[in-house]
Amino acid sequence: MNWAPGTVCVALGFSETRDLLEAARREADGGETFLEFRLDCLRRPEEGPRAIRAFLKEYPECAVLATCRRRPSRGRFGGDIEEQLRLLEAAVEAGARAVDLEIESAEKAGVLPETLTRGAKLVISYHDFTRTPAVEPLLRRLLRQPADTHKLVTTARKPSDIHRVLAACRAHPRDRLVAFTMGESGFPSRVLAPAFGSQYTYAAPAAGEGTAPGQVEAKTLRRQYRVDKVGRSSKIYGIIAHPVGHSISPAVHNRAFQARRLDAVYLPFLVAPAQVGDFMQLAGRLPVAGFSVTMPHKQRILRHLDHVDPLARRIGAVNTVWRKAGKWRGLNADAPAVAAPLARHLRLAKSSILLVGSGGAARAAAFALTDAGARVSIVGIELNQVRGLARACGAAMLLEEQLGKLHFDAVVHATPLGMHPRVQGCYFRDRIPADVVLDMVYNPLETLLLRRARAQGKTVIPGLQMFLEQAARQFETWTGESAPRAVMERAAREALGCAGAG
C-alpha cells in the first residue's frame, strides 16, 4: 500500500527556519498535504524537528517527510552519520510521517535505530547528480537495504535516460519505488513518474527555489500537466527543441486537451542537436503519440520519419510528427500558418514579399508564399543557404545592402532575432521596407521589430497569430477534433504574461 498521502511531494529547502515555516504554511493553505522538510538546508539543522512539530500542530492533516542529507552525498549537513540519525529520530518524534536516508549513510550505519524505523516510514534513496548509470545494478543495491520505499533518482543527459529510469517502476511492480530523472532533460519524467508506478514525484514550492534541478512548482504540475490524472492509458505528446524552456506550447496544448476532455499530456523535451535519434528511441518506448518540432530540429527530423507530406518534403522541414499504424509521419504546419495571417491584410497573388531568414521556418514561408503566387525575395546572413532556398522555390536572392532602395508589400521575419531572452535583436536598424510586417517570433508578444514597425506606421502581425494557426493544425492532426482556438489563445497570452494585450 502506498503510504504517501499524495502524488506530489513539495520539497522545502530553506536556510532559515522562519522561511521554511512560511513556505510550508503557504503550500498547505494552497492545498498541498505532502511536504519534504530539508533539515540539512537549515543554517541550524537542530531547529528542524521543532519546526516540524510547530507546523504539524497548525496543519495536522499534512504529512512531513524529513531529510537531512550529508555533504558527501551532495547534501548540506556537515555532521557525521550518528548526528544525522539523531536528527532524523528527533524529526520522527516531532511527528514526521517518514524520513529519507541516503543509501551511503544507510550502508555505513548498518543496523538503523529502532526508533527511526518503528515510528515512521523509511525511504532509502540513491541520487546521481551527473548522469544515469546502469539502472538494474543500482536497484539491486537499493533493494538490499530494508525500507518502506526505495528512491532512485539520476540525472538525464539524453532523452532515453528518462525511460531507463521510469521503466524500473514497471519492471519491479511489487517494490515500492520512487523513480525519476533530474535536470531540464529529465523534467518529463517528473510528470510521468506516477503513471509508471512511482509512489510520488517532487515539486518546488511557490516561493523559493527547488531542491534539485528540474523541479517546477506543484501548481504547475497539477494545473498545467495534470499530474494527478496522467495514467498508463494517457496519450503522450510533446515538443522537441534546444532550448525548450521558453516554449509556450505545453501551456497551450495541455489547456486544449483539457478543453476537449482528452486523456493526454503534452511535455517539453530538451533534445540537443545530436540527440534526435536518441529521442526517437524514447518516443517509441514511452510511447509518444505525436510531437511538435522546432529549432534546431525541423530539418534533422526528416531522416527519422517513415512518411513525409509532399509539401513538407519540398520545404525540407517538418514541424509536426505523429504516429499512425506504427509509422512516424510528418508535415509542415508552418506553411499554411504563414499564409493565413498575411492573406487577411493583402492579396498574396503577385504581392511583393521580403523574407528574412533561410532556416526551417523561413523555408516553410518561402514555399507557402511562392505557391500562393507572391513574388518573394529572400535576404539573410547565411548566403549559401539563402541562395539555395531562393533557387529551390523560385524566389529572388537579395543582399542586405540592396534593401535601402527597395520597398515591398510585406516583410516576413523568420529568424530568432528578438526572441526571448535576447529581446533587443532586430534585423532592421532603421527603415523597414514594407507596409505589412509579420514577425514569426512570438516570445515576446511584441518584439523590437514590431515596435519599430508600429512607430513607422506599418501594419503589424504578431508571431502569436502564426503560432496559433500552426498549433491548431497540430492539435487537429493529432486528435481528429476541432481545435479550441479561443482557449488556446487565452492560454498562450497567459503563458506570455500578456493576457490583456492585443
N, C-alpha and C positions, 0 to 999 in steps of 0.2 A: 504494500500500500504506500502511496506517495505521501510522505509526511509534510512536504512543502505546502503552505497554505495558498499558493497562487502560482501562476505561470511565470510571473516576473518578480525577481528579487532586485530591489533598488539598492545599489552599493553606495554607501556613505563614507567617504574618506576625507576627514577634516582635521586640521591641526589643533583647533580649539574646541573644547567641549561644548561651549555655548553655540558655536556654529553647527556642530553635529546635531545637537538637540533641536535647533531651529529648523534645520533641513529635515530631520525626521518628523517633526510636527507638521511641517508643510506637506510632506508626502502623505502622511496619514490623513490629514484633512482633505487631501485630494483623492482619497480612496485607496491608496496603496496600503497593503497589510503585511507585506513581507519585506523586511529591511535588513541589510547587512551593515553591522557596525564594525568598521575597520579600526580596531583599537590601536594597531601599530602606527596609524597615521596621526594619532593624537600626540601633541607635544608632551603630554603627561599621560602615557598609556594607562597608568594605575587609576585614572579618573573614569576610564571606560565602563567598568561594572556599575559604578554609581549612576552614570548616565543611562545605562540600560534600565536600572531599577526605576529611576525617575520617569523615564519615557513610558515604561510599561504601566506605571501607576496611572498615568494620564490616558494611555491607549491600550487597555488590557486585551483588546481584540486583535492586536498586532503580534506578529512573531518576529523575533530578532535572531539573526544568525551572527554570531560573534567570530571575528577573525583577528588573529594577531600574528601576522606573517613576519618571519625573521629576515634580516638583511641578506644572509646567504641565499635565501630563496626569493630575492627581489622584493621583499617587504621592507618595512622601515623600523622594525623593532630591533633594538641593539642588545637586548638581554640574551641570556643563554636559554636552552630548552626548558630547564627547570622553571625559570621565571616565566617563560611563555606559557607553560602548562598551568602554573598557579594563576596567571591572569585569566586564562580560559575557564578554569574551575570557578573563579570568582564571578565570571560572566554567567555561568550556569546557575550559580547560587542567586544571582541578581534577577534571574528569570529568562535568560536566553533559551530559546527553543532548541537551538543547535549551535555547534561550534565547527569551524573549518580549520583543519590542521594539515599543513603541507606534508607530503609524503616524506620529505627529507627529515623532518623532525620526528615523524611517527616511526621511521625506521631506526633512528638513533635512540629514541626513547625506549624502544622495546615495549614492555607492558605499560599501558597507559593507566593513569589513576582511575580507580573505580568511580570516584565522584564525577569524573569527566564523562565517562561512558554510560553511567547509570541515570544521571539526571537530565540528559539531553541527547539529541541525535548527533551522531558524529559523521562529519564529512571529511574524507581523506582526499586531498587534492594534489594534482600534478599540473604545473604550468611550465610552458616553454615560451619565452618571450622573444625568440628569434626565428623559429622555424616549426615545421611539423614533421617530426621523425616518424619512423615506422610505428604504426598505432598498436598493433597486437602485442608487441613486447611491453609497451607502456601499460596496456590494460592488465597484462598478467602481473606486472609489478604492483599495480594499484590493488588488484583484487586479492593479493596475498595479505593485505592489511585488513583486518576485520573492521567493518564500518557499516553504517546505515546507508550511506551514499558515497559513491566514488565519483570524483570530478576530474575530467580530462580536458584541459584547455591548452591549445597550442596557438602558434601564430601562422596565419595563412600567408604564404609567399607567392602562391599561384592559385588560380581558381579551383583546381582539382583537390587541393588540400581540404577544402570545405567538405566535400563528400567523404573523403577518407576518415574524417573525424565523426561526422554525423552518422556514417554507416555503422560505427561502433555500437550505437544505441540499438539499432535494429539487429545487429549480429549477436547482441547479448540482452535479449528482452527480459530475462529473469533477474538481471543485475540492475540495481537501482543506480543509474548513471546520470551525470550532468556532463554534457559534451558539446563544445562549440569551438570556433576559432576566433582569435583576436585580430585586431588591425582593420584598416579600411577594407582590405581584400576579403577579410573574414566576416564582415558585417552580415551578409545574407544568412550565415549560419545562426546568428543570434535570433533571427526571426523564425527560421525553420526548425531550430533545435527541439522545441516541444512536440512538433508534428512528427519528428523522427524518434521520439521516445525519451528525450531528455526530460528530467523531472522539472526543470525550470531553466530560465535564461536570466541574464543580468542586464540591468539598465542603469543609466546615470540619473542623478536627481535633477529636478527642475532648476535648482540653484546650485552652482558649483560644478566642478569637473567630475568626470567619471574616474573610476579607479583603475581602469585598464583601457588600452587602445581599442577603439571601435564601438565603445558604449554610446548609446543615444538615450535621450530621456524616455522614461517609462510611458509618458503620454503619447510620444511618437510611435513607440512600439504598439501601443494599444489602439490609437485612433487612426494613424496612417496605415500601419501594416496589419492591424487586427490580429496580433499575435495570438490572442486567446481563441480565435476562430479558425486559424490555419490548421488544417488536419491532413491526414495521409492522402485524402482524395482531392485536396485543393490543387488547382492548376497553378503552375508557377510561370510567371513572365518576368521580364526584366529589361534592363538596358546595359549594354557593354560600352565602356568608354574609358579614356585615360587622359585627364582626370574624369571622375564621375560625381564627385561630391556636390558640384554646382547644379546638377540636373534637377529640374522640377518634374520630370516625367514620373517618378514614383508617386508624388503627391497627386498628380493629375490622373494617372491611370488607376491608382487604388481608389480614388474617390469615384471614378467612373464605374469600377467594379461594384462598389457599394451601392451606387445609384441603381444599377441594374440587378442587384441582389445575386451576384455571381460569386461562386466559391472559388476565388482566385486571389493571388497576391502578386505584386509587381515589385521587383527588388533591384537595387543598384549593384552592378557587378564591376568592380575595378579590374580591368584587363589591360595589361601592358602590351605594347605593340607586338612583342614576340610570343604572346600567350594566347592568341586567338584559338589555335589548335587545342591547347590545354582547356580553354573554356568550353569548347565543343565536346570534349570528353565529359566535363562536368554536366553540361546541358543534357547529354544523353543519359546520364546516371541518375539525376535528381528525380524525375526528368523535367526539363523545361519545355513548355508548350509553344513558346514564341518569345521573341525579344526584339527590342529596338537596337539599332546600331548607329553610333555617332563617332565623332573624331577620336582616334585616327583610323578607324577600322572599316569604313564604308567600302573601300576597295579590297582590303585584305580578306574580308569575309567571303568574297566570291568563290575562292578556291575550295571552300568548305561546304558549299551548297550542292544539293542534288539537282535542283531545278531553279532557274532564274528567269523571271519575267522578261520578255523580249525588250521592253523599253529599258529596264534596269541593265540588261546585257549591253545595250547600245551605250548607255550612260557610263557603264563600267563602275557602278557604285550601287550598293544596296543599303537601305536603312530599316527594312522591316523583314523579319525572318519568322517563319512558323513551321510547325511540323504537321505533315498530313500523310497518312498511310505509311508512317515510319520514315518519310523522306523530308529533308530540310529544303524549304522553298524560300525564295527571296524576291522582293520587289522594291521599287523606289517610290515611296510616298512623298518625297520632297518635290518631285517634278510637278504634279498637279497642285501641290500646296503653294508653289511659287506663282503659277499662272493664275490661280483663282483670285487672290487679293489684288493683283495688278489689273485683272480684267474688270474689276469694279470701278477703276479710275481711268482706264484708257482702252481703246480698241487695239488689241495686240497685233492683229494683222497689219503689216507694213509699218508698225511703230518702230522708232529707233531706241534701242536699249543698250546701255553700257553695263556690262557685267564685270564686277571687280572680284578676282579670285580665280583659282583653277583647281581647287581640291574637289572632294566628293560632292559637297553641297553645290559648288559652282557648276560642276558637270551636269547635275540634275537640272539646274536653272537653264543652262545653255541649251540643252536638248528640248526642254519643255517650251522655251520661248521661240526657238527656231522652228519647231514643229507647229507652233501656233501662227507662224508666218511673220514673226518680228525680224527686224534687221538688227542683229546682235553684234556688238563689238566687245572684245574682251581685253582687259588690262590686268596686270598682276606682277608680283615680284619674281615668281619662278618663270622666267621667259620661255624655257623649253616646254614647260607644262602648258603655258598659255598658248604657245604656237601649236602644240599637239591637239589641244581642245578645240581651238578655232578651226583647225583643219578637219577634225572629226565631225563637227556639227555644222560646218558651212558658215562659220562666223568670221569676222574680221579681227585681226590682232592689232592692238594699239600699244604704243609706248606711253609712259606717263607724261612725258614732255609734249606729246601731241594733244593732250586734253585741253590745254589752255584756249585753243581757238574753236573748240567743238561744243555742240550742245545736243542733248538727247531728250527724248520724251520721258525716259525713266532711267534711273540708276538702280541696279540690284547689287547690294554689297554682300558678298559671300565669303568673307574671311573671318578669323577670330578676333580681329582688331576691335577693341572696345568692349570685349566680353569680360565679365567678372572673372578675376579680380582686377584685371588691367583695364579699368574703365576709361582711362584717358587716351586710349588709342583711337585714331581716326585716319582713314586713308587720305581724305581731302584736307589740305591745310587751310584753304580759304574757300574759294568759289566752288560750289557743287554744280556740275554742268548738266542739270536735268530739272524737269518740272515736278517729277514724282520720284520719291526716294524710298526704296524698300530695303531695310536692314535685316538680314537673316538672323543677326544676334538678337536674342530675346532676354538675356540676363546681363545688364539691367533692362527694364522695360523701355526706357528712353535712353539710348546711347548718345555719346557725344556727337556722332554723325547726325542723328535725328534732331538733336537740339540745334545744331548748326543749320540744318535744313529748314527747320521751323523759323529760325531767325532770318533766313533768306527768303521766306515766303513760299517755300515748297510744300507740296502735298506729301505727307509722310505716312508710311505704312510700317508700324512696329513689327518686329520679328515675331511677336506673340501671335499675330494673325496667322502667319505661315505655320508656326509651331502647332497651333490648334488644328489647323487643316490636316496636317500630316498625322497628328496624334489621333484625330477622329478616324482617319482611314485605317490606321494601325488597329485601333480598337475593333472596328467593324471587320477587318480581315481576320483577326484572331477569334472573335466571339460569334460572328454572324448576326449580331444585333446592332441596331442603330446606336450611334454614339450619343451620349447625353451631353451635347455641346455646351449648353449653358452651365451645367455642373462642372465640366472640365475647365471652362474659362474662369469660373469663380475660384476653383482650386489653384489654377495657375497664378492668378493675381494674388491670392493669399500667400502662396509659396514665394512669390517675388516681393512680398511686403508692400503691395500696391493695390489692395482690394478696392480702393476708391478711385483709382487712376483711370484715365482714358475714357 
